[in-house]
């Protein structure tokens, strides 16, 4: 995996002009030449503060992580990015963008699916990669990014000095089944993670966290290694092939196309004979749990689903 070649990568790969001149929060205070103090090497970025981030990218390359709370692959990738950024000790910054809370940034970066990772170098955007990638591949991309930044004169760093932190209270240990599930997810073993969540639910059927986690790891297991284009072609060729439609819905939802996933399954549910509907109903309910009932897209889909049932 490699990033686009040299300075050509900095010529308008993503149009950020609409975000440059809006009011921003106060800029970090400048330090010595080539160095700058900032609130931190990892920051949550909003639409309103983006001009500040663009300005910061003239000193140090900024890696932008476009993510969402409901996105399972995002939760795999973000800790990897944070680890690598911290290891670079101020030579690169991570800007985390929640695409649901910041739609203008998502639109500006043309975020068709998430996780999506883009770099800012000298105020210009450089596409890096889409999807959760292995840590070693991410490290290689960071190394190439620093080379590209140096070739374009962006060689500063941020001060990593910080005031002493108050000792935080120790968090209580995770319940055994949840700890086992998290450990399995870190290893990429979704089958073991699902088994751990199922064991937690067997002990407490009202454990909403375990239920949501089970839906997420089942989704990750189903889409792992799947080819989106091949899946779409198979689904288009067989509109009533339940398994083909379910796979595309899974891929759409994991890529951030939540409404498309729900609409596909609801259309399929409406077209099937009553005896064929239970598997689609089960998948819909599972994906509702992955996204969460507080999301308005789930509310809309549930309303249509109810109308189809009655």
Secondary structure as GFF3:
##gff-version 3
##sequence-region A 1 310
A	DSSP	three_ten_helix	6	10	.	.	.	ID=ss1
A	DSSP	three_ten_helix	17	19	.	.	.	ID=ss2
A	DSSP	beta_strand	35	36	.	.	.	ID=ss3
A	DSSP	beta_strand	42	44	.	.	.	ID=ss4
A	DSSP	alpha_helix	50	56	.	.	.	ID=ss5
A	DSSP	beta_strand	61	67	.	.	.	ID=ss6
A	DSSP	alpha_helix	72	87	.	.	.	ID=ss7
A	DSSP	beta_strand	92	98	.	.	.	ID=ss8
A	DSSP	alpha_helix	103	108	.	.	.	ID=ss9
A	DSSP	beta_strand	116	121	.	.	.	ID=ss10
A	DSSP	beta_strand	124	130	.	.	.	ID=ss11
A	DSSP	alpha_helix	135	151	.	.	.	ID=ss12
A	DSSP	beta_strand	157	158	.	.	.	ID=ss13
A	DSSP	alpha_helix	176	186	.	.	.	ID=ss14
A	DSSP	alpha_helix	190	203	.	.	.	ID=ss15
A	DSSP	alpha_helix	208	223	.	.	.	ID=ss16
A	DSSP	alpha_helix	228	237	.	.	.	ID=ss17
A	DSSP	alpha_helix	242	254	.	.	.	ID=ss18
A	DSSP	alpha_helix	258	271	.	.	.	ID=ss19
A	DSSP	three_ten_helix	274	276	.	.	.	ID=ss20
A	DSSP	alpha_helix	278	291	.	.	.	ID=ss21
A	DSSP	alpha_helix	296	309	.	.	.	ID=ss22
###
